[in-house]
C-alpha cells in the first residue's frame, strides 16, 4: 500500500470516528435536554418523555425537529421561553454532552 493510500485510509477512519462521535454527542444532548424539559413542565414520566423527544429527533436531519418538539411542549405548559433561549440551551447542553462522553472514554 502506498503512503498516499495509507494517508487516505487514515483520514477516512478519522472522519468516520468524528462523525460517529458527533452523532453520539447530539443524541446525548437531546436526552439531557428532554430530561431538563420534563422537569420544567412537570412530567412525571421522564423516561417516556425522553423517548418522545429522541424519536422526534429522528424525523429530520438537524435540530429543528427537537427544537419544535421541546419548545411546543414548554409553550403548552405555559413556560415563558422563546426560540433564542432554547437554541442557547441546546448549544450549552451540546458541550455538556461532549464532556460527559469524553469522561466516559
N, C-alpha and C positions, 0 to 999 in steps of 0.2 A: 504494500500500500504506500502510495507516495505521501510526502509530507503535506501536500495540498489536500489530499483526500482525508488524511488524519485530522487536519485542522477543520475541515468542513464537517466531519463526523462529530468532533468535539463541540463545535458551535451548535449543531443540530441537537445534541444531547442537552447542552446548556439551555437552549431555547425551550425544549420540552419540559425541563425541570422548572424553569422560570414560569412557564405557562401553567403547569400543574400547581405551583405554589400560589400563583395569582388566583386561581380558581378556589383553592383551599382557604385563602385569606378572605376572599369575598363571601364564601359560604359561612365562615366563622363570623364575619362581621354581621351578616344577615341574621344569624342566630342570636348574637348579642343584642342587636337592635330589637329583635322580636321580644326577647326577654324583658328588655327595658320598657318597650311599649306595652306589653302585657301588664307590667306592674303599674305603669302610669294610668292605664284605662281601667285597672281593677279586674283583669281577667284572672279567675282562679285556676283555669285550665291552661296554665302557661305552656306546657309541652304541646298541647293541641294547637295553641296559637302559633307557637314557633313553627310547627309543621305547616300551618296555613301560609305563613309568611315565606317560608322556604319554597313551598310549592309555587307561590306567586312569582318568586324569583326565577323560576324556570320557564315562565311564559314567554319571555322575550330576552334577547341579549341586552346587557346594560342594566342600569339601576332604576329605570323609570317605573317598572312594574312593582318593585319593592317600595319605592317612594310613594307611589299611588296607593298601594295597599295600606301601609302604615299611616300615612297622612290621612287617608279616608277614615280609618278606624279611630284615629285620635280626634278628628273633627266630629265624628259620630258620638264620641264620648264627651264632647264639648271641651276638649283640651285646647287652650289657646296656643297654637303652633302654626307656623307658616312654612312654605316650601324652603326658603333660605335657611331657616333654623334646622329643618330636617336634613338638608344637604350637609350642613356643618356637622351635625351629629353623626351622620353617616361617614363623613371624612375622618372625624376623630376616632370613631369606632374601627375604622379600617386599620389605623395604626395600633390600636389595642389588640385587634385580631392578629396582626402580623407579629407583634411582640409575644403574644401567647403561643403562637405556633413555633416561633423561633425558640422560645424557652423549653418547649416540649421536645425539641430535636436534640 
